[in-house]
Amino acid sequence: MHKKTKSGFASLPAILLLGGVIIEVSIASALLVFHLNNSVYGSRLSNEAFVIAKSGLEDAVMRILLNKDCPDATCAPSGEYSLNIGGGVADVLICKNICDDIPEVSIGQHGVISTGKVLTRRQRLISVIDVDEETGLISINSLKELAE
């Protein structure tokens, strides 16, 4: 009778040890999957924000093409506007001749800042656009991406 009570005593620590190892491996694998998924999803969101910013920039170029005096009352009254594109938003700022935000802009040029936002990701594009007053020819002088 004394022998039977000792035989089951070793199984409890073994079960607790195996259970702890299984739980630890489960938590580690869940964290690994979370970080891997977050990095892939994050780069997808960043690319989507870039495309939205590029769309906002193209919209601003189209507005300048249709109205060489943009920003004014018909184009963009305050020079700022937002576009809902897909699952994100493009915030666009258009300025003419002298811009506080874009020091490279000079007389006869337009400056455009387009910021694409998707969830937690943001991408910003800044462009200087030359506009020929006589011919109406529009050319993009510079385009750069700023990290956010």
C-alpha positions in Angstrom: 0.0 0.0 0.0 2.8 2.4 0.7 4.3 1.6 -2.7 1.1 2.7 -4.6 1.0 6.2 -3.1 4.6 7.0 -4.3 4.2 5.8 -7.9 1.8 8.6 -8.9 3.8 11.4 -7.2 6.3 11.8 -10.1 3.6 12.4 -12.8 2.4 15.8 -11.4 5.7 17.6 -12.0 6.1 16.0 -15.4 2.6 17.2 -16.4 3.3 20.7 -15.1 6.6 20.8 -16.9 5.2 19.6 -20.2 2.2 22.0 -19.9 4.5 24.9 -19.2 6.7 24.1 -22.3 3.6 23.8 -24.5 2.2 27.1 -23.3 5.6 28.8 -23.8 5.9 27.5 -27.3 2.3 28.6 -28.1 2.9 32.1 -26.9 6.3 32.4 -28.7 4.7 31.2 -32.0 1.7 33.5 -31.6 4.1 36.5 -31.1 6.2 35.4 -34.1 3.1 35.2 -36.3 1.9 38.6 -35.0 5.2 40.4 -35.8 5.5 38.7 -39.2 2.0 39.6 -40.1 2.4 43.2 -38.8 5.6 43.8 -40.9 4.0 42.5 -44.1 0.8 44.3 -43.5 2.7 47.5 -42.6 4.6 47.5 -45.8 1.4 47.0 -47.7 -0.2 49.9 -45.9 2.9 52.0 -46.6 2.7 51.2 -50.3 -1.0 52.0 -50.4 -0.3 55.4 -48.7 2.3 56.2 -51.3 -0.1 55.4 -54.1 -2.7 57.6 -52.5 -0.2 60.5 -52.1 0.7 60.1 -55.8 -3.0 60.2 -56.8 -3.4 63.4 -54.8 -0.4 64.9 -56.6 -1.8 63.9 -60.0 -5.1 65.5 -59.0 -3.4 68.7 -58.1 -1.5 68.7 -61.4 -4.8 68.3 -63.2 -6.3 71.2 -61.3 -3.4 73.4 -62.2 -3.7 72.3 -65.8 -7.3 73.3 -65.9 -6.8 76.6 -64.0 -3.3 78.2 -64.2 -4.2 80.6 -61.4 -4.9 77.7 -58.9 -5.3 78.0 -56.0 -8.2 80.4 -56.3 -11.9 80.4 -55.7 -12.7 77.9 -58.4 -9.8 75.5 -58.0 -9.1 75.2 -54.3 -10.2 78.2 -52.3 -7.8 77.9 -49.4 -5.2 75.9 -51.4 -5.9 72.8 -49.3 -8.3 70.0 -49.9 -8.8 66.3 -49.1 -9.6 63.4 -51.4 -11.0 60.1 -50.2 -9.3 57.4 -52.2 -10.0 53.7 -51.5 -9.4 53.1 -47.8 -7.3 56.2 -47.3 -7.2 60.0 -47.6 -5.0 62.3 -49.6 -4.4 65.7 -48.1 -3.3 68.1 -50.8 -1.8 71.6 -50.5 -1.3 73.8 -53.6 0.6 77.1 -53.5 1.7 79.4 -56.2 4.8 81.6 -56.6 6.0 81.7 -53.0 5.4 78.9 -50.5 6.4 78.8 -46.9 6.3 75.0 -46.8 8.3 74.6 -50.1 11.3 77.0 -50.3 12.3 75.8 -53.8 9.2 77.4 -55.3 9.8 80.6 -57.2 7.8 83.1 -59.3 5.9 81.3 -62.1 5.9 77.9 -60.3 3.4 76.0 -58.2 4.2 73.8 -55.2 2.2 70.8 -54.2 2.4 68.8 -51.0 0.4 65.6 -51.1 0.1 63.4 -48.0 -1.4 59.9 -48.3 -2.8 58.4 -45.1 -3.9 54.8 -44.5 -4.6 53.8 -40.9 -1.2 54.4 -39.2 0.9 54.9 -42.3 1.7 58.2 -43.9 3.6 59.1 -47.1 4.3 62.6 -48.2 5.2 63.8 -51.7 6.4 67.3 -52.5 6.6 68.6 -56.0 7.6 71.8 -57.8 5.7 72.4 -61.0 6.7 74.9 -63.7 3.8 76.6 -65.6 4.6 78.5 -68.8 2.2 81.5 -68.8 2.3 81.9 -72.6 1.9 78.3 -73.9 0.2 76.8 -70.8 2.8 74.0 -70.8 3.1 72.3 -67.4 6.2 70.3 -66.4 7.1 68.7 -63.1 10.4 70.3 -62.1 11.1 68.2 -59.0 9.4 65.4 -57.1 10.6 64.1 -53.7 9.3 61.8 -51.0 9.6 62.7 -47.4 9.7 60.1 -44.7 7.0 60.4 -42.0 
